[in-house]
Amino acid sequence: MSTHYRHLTLDDRIEIELRHEQGESNAKIARRLGVHRSTISRELRRNSWQPEHDHANLRPYLRNKLDTRNRHERLYLAGQAQLHADQRQARSHQPYLMTYDQLVDWVITQLRRGWTPEEISGRLAVEFPDDGRMRVSVETLYAWIYSPAQQHRALWQYLTRGHKKRRRKRGRNVHRERFKWRISIHDRPAVIEDRRQFGHWESDSVIGAGSSGGIHTTVERMSRYLQAVKIPQVAARPTVDAQIGLYSAFPAHAVRAVTADNGSEFAFHYELADALAVPTYFADPYSAYQRGSNEHFNGRLRRYLPKGTSFDDLTQDELDEFVHEINNRPRKILGWATPAEVFQELSSG
């Protein structure tokens, strides 16, 4: 019989109680149940019961056993063992660290500011370098936020996606579109792919509900610095005008190349090359992962402007405020520095 590890059931514990009473060895009991003998010894050690601790209601049931045993000998009772096991299981995987009031208050404050659990976890060591109690892992934070005990706080609403239940992440597809003088991402220099050189951007569009226009977004790959410009419609002319206006404000070494999807709004990419000598590389169709940084930050921007939101009343000043908040949140990939801090340092160098 197999001796792989498994959790014991109530039937198993009844079998253990009966055979232990009969004096069978742990090894023999283990062979009968198909578990390792250490499982039996651990079970007897953890869940045995001390006779002098008996409750009055149990004495009639235990009278025969108590009368025939030494007062200091421990008894194993299947029902009590199952109760103890159930209690341990209920306590398992609980975020015990989140019982420290100062940590809880700081975490909630940052969640309300829009920080992600990863940002909160990473920044704690920076903010509280000498306080070991001010530490919590990302997974513990998620477990705490979604735990039944915290449902009354509705902390999930402060997360990026605002889901009541945790979900797997899914990207979105891009659409095939061919342009004149299109350069494939596979012809892009390796230095861009490796993020070893500053000044390479990923670009995309965020579309408003109905005919309310859109937002041109672009992210610098090395610093993860986001820029966004409201455009009247997601089309080629407004997009290239937004790009030229945006990139013209940066020093030349801060804008070396752009990687875009195959949306028709990038059809005038050659005008960007003519105006600023900035080439555009195009990702493969249905390969949003090739522009992962831009997709990620579009998701962050959607936190402020969920899908289905009209951009009719959105002003550039309001959009700039959203972008400012995003750029001033710490990132794990940057050693918990902010994109704004890294971009400022690299662009002024």
PEMO-V914634 format. One record per residue. RES is the residue in one letter. SS is DSSP state (2 for helix, 1 for strand, 0 for the rest). PHI is phi as a letter, one per 30 degrees, with the letter a starting at -180 (NA if undefined). PSI is psi in whole degrees, -180 to 180 (none if undefined). Layout:
res=(RES/RES)
ss=(SS/SS)
phi=(PHI/PHI)
psi=(PSI/PSI)
This chain:
res=(M/S/T/H/Y/R/H/L/T/L/D/D/R/I/E/I/E/L/R/H/E/Q/G/E/S/N/A/K/I/A/R/R/L/G/V/H/R/S/T/I/S/R/E/L/R/R/N/S/W/Q/P/E/H/D/H/A/N/L/R/P/Y/L/R/N/K/L/D/T/R/N/R/H/E/R/L/Y/L/A/G/Q/A/Q/L/H/A/D/Q/R/Q/A/R/S/H/Q/P/Y/L/M/T/Y/D/Q/L/V/D/W/V/I/T/Q/L/R/R/G/W/T/P/E/E/I/S/G/R/L/A/V/E/F/P/D/D/G/R/M/R/V/S/V/E/T/L/Y/A/W/I/Y/S/P/A/Q/Q/H/R/A/L/W/Q/Y/L/T/R/G/H/K/K/R/R/R/K/R/G/R/N/V/H/R/E/R/F/K/W/R/I/S/I/H/D/R/P/A/V/I/E/D/R/R/Q/F/G/H/W/E/S/D/S/V/I/G/A/G/S/S/G/G/I/H/T/T/V/E/R/M/S/R/Y/L/Q/A/V/K/I/P/Q/V/A/A/R/P/T/V/D/A/Q/I/G/L/Y/S/A/F/P/A/H/A/V/R/A/V/T/A/D/N/G/S/E/F/A/F/H/Y/E/L/A/D/A/L/A/V/P/T/Y/F/A/D/P/Y/S/A/Y/Q/R/G/S/N/E/H/F/N/G/R/L/R/R/Y/L/P/K/G/T/S/F/D/D/L/T/Q/D/E/L/D/E/F/V/H/E/I/N/N/R/P/R/K/I/L/G/W/A/T/P/A/E/V/F/Q/E/L/S/S/G)
ss=(0/0/0/0/0/0/0/0/0/2/2/2/2/2/2/2/2/2/2/2/2/0/0/0/0/2/2/2/2/2/2/2/2/0/0/0/2/2/2/2/2/2/2/2/2/2/2/1/1/1/2/2/2/0/0/2/2/2/2/2/2/2/2/2/2/2/2/0/0/0/0/0/0/1/1/1/0/2/2/2/2/2/2/2/2/2/2/2/2/2/2/0/0/0/0/2/2/2/2/0/2/2/2/2/2/2/2/2/2/2/2/2/0/0/0/0/2/2/2/2/2/2/2/2/2/2/2/0/0/0/0/0/0/0/0/0/0/2/2/2/2/2/2/2/2/0/0/2/2/2/2/2/2/0/2/2/2/2/0/0/0/0/0/0/0/0/0/0/0/0/0/0/0/0/0/0/0/0/0/0/0/0/1/1/2/2/2/0/0/2/2/2/2/0/0/0/0/0/0/1/1/1/1/1/1/1/1/0/0/0/0/0/0/1/1/1/1/1/1/1/0/0/0/0/1/1/1/1/1/1/1/0/0/0/0/2/2/2/2/2/2/2/2/2/2/2/2/0/0/0/0/2/2/2/0/0/1/1/1/1/0/0/0/2/2/2/0/0/2/2/2/2/2/2/2/2/0/0/1/1/1/1/0/0/0/0/0/2/2/2/2/2/2/2/2/2/2/2/2/2/2/2/2/2/0/0/0/0/0/0/0/0/0/0/0/2/2/2/2/2/2/2/2/2/2/2/2/0/0/1/1/2/2/2/0/0/1/1/2/2/2/2/2/2/2/2/2/0/0)
phi=(NA/d/c/d/d/a/d/d/c/d/d/d/d/d/d/d/e/d/d/d/d/d/i/d/d/d/d/d/d/d/d/d/c/i/b/d/d/d/d/d/d/d/d/d/d/d/c/d/b/c/e/d/c/d/c/e/d/c/d/e/d/c/e/d/d/d/d/c/b/d/d/c/d/d/c/c/c/e/d/d/d/d/d/d/d/d/d/d/d/d/d/d/h/c/d/d/e/d/c/d/e/d/d/d/d/d/d/d/d/d/d/d/d/j/d/d/e/d/d/d/d/d/d/e/d/d/d/b/d/c/c/d/d/c/b/a/d/d/d/d/d/d/d/d/e/c/d/e/d/c/d/d/d/h/d/e/d/d/d/e/c/i/d/d/b/d/b/d/d/b/d/c/d/c/c/d/a/c/b/d/h/d/c/d/d/d/c/d/e/d/d/d/e/d/h/c/b/d/j/c/c/c/b/a/b/c/c/d/d/i/c/c/i/a/b/d/c/a/b/d/d/d/c/i/d/c/b/b/b/d/b/d/a/d/b/d/d/d/d/d/d/d/d/d/d/d/d/d/d/c/d/e/d/d/b/c/a/b/c/b/d/c/d/d/d/c/d/c/e/d/d/d/d/d/d/b/h/c/d/c/c/c/d/d/e/h/b/d/d/d/b/d/d/d/d/d/d/d/d/d/d/d/d/d/b/e/e/j/d/d/c/e/c/d/c/d/d/d/d/d/d/d/d/d/d/d/d/c/c/d/b/e/d/c/i/i/d/c/e/d/d/d/d/d/d/d/d/c/d)
psi=(141/148/31/158/139/160/139/144/174/-40/-40/-42/-34/-42/-41/-45/-48/-47/-31/-39/-33/-4/14/149/159/-38/-40/-41/-42/-42/-37/-35/-11/34/171/150/-27/-27/-40/-46/-40/-41/-45/-37/-42/-32/11/161/139/122/-37/-9/12/150/150/-34/-21/-15/-42/-39/-32/-2/-48/-41/-41/-34/-23/5/158/141/-28/3/139/144/148/119/124/-44/-45/-39/-41/-40/-45/-41/-41/-39/-40/-40/-39/-30/-14/154/26/142/76/-31/-26/26/-5/115/-42/-39/-45/-45/-43/-42/-47/-39/-45/-35/-42/-22/-6/7/148/160/-36/-42/-41/-48/-44/-35/-21/-42/-27/-43/-33/68/-24/5/100/-20/-20/62/140/139/164/-45/-37/-39/-46/-42/-39/-45/-41/5/149/-34/-20/7/-30/-21/-22/46/-20/-27/-17/-7/163/-47/-19/30/142/-25/150/139/159/145/140/131/178/156/158/165/145/133/129/141/166/139/36/135/123/152/-24/-12/7/138/147/-28/-26/-45/-39/-2/36/-6/135/147/14/130/155/135/153/-175/145/126/134/164/147/-131/43/17/-160/-173/129/124/147/139/130/126/-34/-42/-13/36/125/139/147/139/129/134/148/-30/152/88/171/-47/-52/-33/-49/-34/-41/-41/-48/-43/-39/-52/-24/-24/-10/154/157/-39/-10/-9/99/-34/161/141/127/169/-168/23/148/-17/-12/18/-26/31/-29/-25/-34/-39/-40/-39/-42/5/37/111/157/129/141/130/162/150/141/37/60/-25/-21/-12/50/-38/-45/-42/-41/-46/-26/-39/-39/-39/-33/-17/-37/-29/77/157/139/-3/133/139/10/-42/2/129/161/-35/-42/-43/-40/-36/-43/-45/-38/-44/-44/-43/-13/25/137/147/136/-43/-20/16/30/18/170/154/-37/-42/-44/-44/-42/-43/-44/-37/-25/-4/none)
